[in-house]
Amino acid sequence: MTKFLKTRITEDILEEMLTETICQAIGKGLIKSKTIIVDSTHSYSKGNPETPTQILRRMTKSLRRKIYQMQPELAELFPDKPVETALIEDEIEDTKQLVKVLRDKLTYKGCRKQYEKVAALLEDDKIKGIQSAEDLEATIGHKSEKDSFLEYKNHLAINDERLITGIEVTTGRAADTKILEELVEQSQRNDMEVTEILGDKAYSSKDNID
């Protein structure tokens, strides 16, 4: 079962299974309610939280090391490393210089693969919003001023029969108000007739109330 969950359950398949479950339940007369209850919960990421500067510095260090091992002749092209106290803007600029001098010069797969990872982080300054190199979409959440963690947010809609009718996974920063419409539409696509929505004040934006 664990192998099945890890290797076979993709996001699309999960949605198909959810839809099929609801359709069968409705077909067998097991769902009679027209109410959905919406809520969200936080889940931990398996990645380790890092600052954008730490991520970029570690990945460029790994790239340099691979090149020293596989294509040492390119080492003379390396720009100077940024100082330890460099700001993220300086780190990005120095990394752009490194990417520029190495472009089209890497012949070994291992070097090219690491190069592409670094280059992808520089697109539209993407690196500034990343807080874990192992999990690029997770964000830092806080339980208190001193207690932070790398997280996602799971948004759920269930009916009175306690069957899930809609689900959406976002970064930990996503506002519940922005997800309500999608949960309702998912439930309706899954053949749920929705006449009432129950949720806490996190969903009570003007647009949602209207």
C-alpha positions in Angstrom: 0.0 0.0 0.0 2.8 2.4 0.8 4.5 1.8 -2.5 1.2 2.2 -4.3 0.6 5.6 -2.6 4.1 6.9 -3.3 4.5 5.7 -6.9 1.0 5.5 -8.4 -1.1 8.3 -6.8 -0.6 11.5 -8.8 -2.7 14.7 -8.3 -4.8 13.9 -11.3 -5.5 10.3 -10.2 -6.4 11.5 -6.7 -9.0 13.8 -8.1 -10.4 11.0 -10.3 -10.7 8.7 -7.3 -12.4 11.5 -5.3 -14.9 12.1 -8.1 -15.6 8.4 -8.5 -16.2 7.9 -4.8 -18.7 10.7 -4.6 -20.5 9.6 -7.8 -20.9 6.0 -6.5 -22.1 7.3 -3.1 -24.7 9.5 -4.8 -25.7 6.6 -7.1 -26.3 4.3 -4.2 -28.3 6.9 -2.3 -25.7 7.4 0.5 -25.5 11.2 0.1 -28.6 13.1 0.9 -27.2 16.4 2.3 -26.7 19.6 0.2 -24.4 21.2 2.7 -20.6 21.3 2.6 -18.3 22.2 5.5 -15.0 23.9 4.5 -11.8 24.2 6.6 -8.0 24.1 6.2 -5.2 22.5 8.0 -1.4 22.9 7.9 0.9 20.0 7.0 4.7 19.8 7.4 7.0 19.7 4.4 9.8 17.1 4.4 12.3 19.8 3.3 14.6 21.7 5.6 14.0 25.5 5.8 16.8 27.7 4.5 17.1 31.3 3.4 17.3 32.1 -0.3 20.9 33.1 0.1 21.8 29.8 1.8 20.1 27.8 -0.9 21.8 29.7 -3.8 25.2 29.6 -2.1 25.0 25.8 -1.4 23.8 25.0 -4.9 26.5 27.1 -6.7 29.1 25.5 -4.4 27.9 22.1 -5.5 28.1 23.2 -9.1 31.6 24.4 -8.7 32.7 21.2 -7.0 31.3 19.0 -9.8 33.1 21.1 -12.4 36.3 20.9 -10.5 35.9 17.1 -10.6 34.6 16.6 -14.1 35.9 19.6 -16.2 38.6 21.3 -14.1 39.8 23.4 -17.1 36.6 25.5 -16.7 37.5 26.5 -13.2 39.6 29.4 -14.4 36.4 31.0 -15.8 34.8 31.1 -12.4 34.0 34.6 -11.1 35.1 35.4 -7.5 32.8 34.0 -4.8 30.6 36.5 -3.0 31.6 37.4 0.5 29.9 35.5 3.4 27.9 38.6 4.3 26.6 39.3 0.8 23.0 40.2 0.4 20.7 38.1 -1.7 20.8 40.6 -4.6 24.6 40.3 -4.7 24.4 36.5 -4.5 22.0 36.5 -7.4 24.2 38.8 -9.5 27.3 36.7 -8.8 25.5 33.5 -9.7 24.2 35.0 -12.9 27.9 35.7 -13.9 28.7 32.1 -13.1 25.8 30.8 -15.2 26.8 33.1 -18.1 30.4 32.0 -18.3 29.4 28.3 -18.2 26.6 28.4 -20.7 27.2 25.9 -23.5 30.5 24.7 -22.1 29.4 21.8 -19.9 29.8 18.4 -21.6 29.1 16.1 -18.6 25.5 15.2 -17.7 26.1 15.6 -13.9 27.5 19.1 -14.4 24.7 20.1 -16.8 22.0 18.9 -14.5 23.3 20.9 -11.6 23.8 23.9 -13.8 20.2 23.7 -15.0 19.0 23.6 -11.4 20.9 26.8 -10.5 19.9 28.6 -13.7 16.2 27.8 -13.1 16.4 29.5 -9.7 17.5 32.7 -11.3 14.4 33.0 -13.7 12.4 36.1 -12.6 14.3 36.1 -9.3 12.4 32.9 -8.4 15.0 32.2 -5.7 13.8 35.1 -3.5 10.5 33.2 -2.8 12.0 29.8 -2.1 12.6 28.6 1.4 13.7 25.0 0.9 15.8 23.6 -2.0 14.3 20.2 -1.4 10.7 21.5 -1.6 10.5 24.6 -3.8 6.8 25.3 -3.2 6.7 25.0 0.6 6.7 28.2 2.7 7.6 29.1 6.3 4.7 29.0 8.8 4.6 30.1 12.4 2.8 28.6 15.4 4.2 31.3 17.6 6.9 34.0 17.4 9.6 31.4 18.2 8.1 28.3 16.6 8.4 28.2 12.8 8.1 25.3 10.3 8.1 24.6 6.6 4.5 23.9 5.6 1.7 23.4 3.1 -2.0 24.1 3.6 -4.7 21.6 2.9 -8.1 23.0 2.1 -11.0 20.5 2.4 -14.7 20.5 1.7 -16.8 17.6 3.3 -20.5 16.9 3.4 -22.7 15.9 6.3 -22.0 12.2 5.5 -18.3 13.1 6.2 -17.1 12.3 2.6 -14.6 14.6 1.0 -16.2 16.5 -1.9 -13.3 18.9 -2.7 -9.6 19.3 -1.9 -6.9 21.9 -2.7 -3.3 22.0 -1.6 -1.5 25.4 -1.5 1.5 27.0 0.1 1.1 27.9 3.8 0.6 31.6 2.9 -2.6 31.1 0.9 -5.6 32.8 2.3 -8.7 30.6 2.9 -10.9 33.3 1.4 -9.2 32.7 -2.0 -9.8 29.0 -2.0 -13.5 28.8 -1.1 -14.8 29.2 -4.7 -12.6 26.4 -5.9 -13.8 24.0 -3.2 -17.5 24.8 -4.0 -16.9 24.3 -7.7 -15.0 21.1 -7.2 -17.9 19.8 -5.0 -20.4 20.7 -7.8 -18.2 19.1 -10.5 -18.4 15.9 -8.3 -22.2 16.0 -8.7 -22.8 17.5 -5.2 -25.8 19.8 -5.1 -24.6 22.6 -2.8 -27.2 24.9 -1.2 -25.3 25.7 2.1 -21.7 26.3 3.0 -20.4 26.2 6.6 -17.0 27.7 7.5 -15.3 29.8 10.1 -14.6 33.6 9.8 -11.4 32.9 7.8 -13.8 32.5 4.8 -15.9 35.6 5.4 -14.6 38.0 2.8 -17.1 40.4 1.1 -16.9 38.5 -2.2 -17.6 35.2 -0.5 -20.5 36.5 1.5 -22.0 38.1 -1.6 
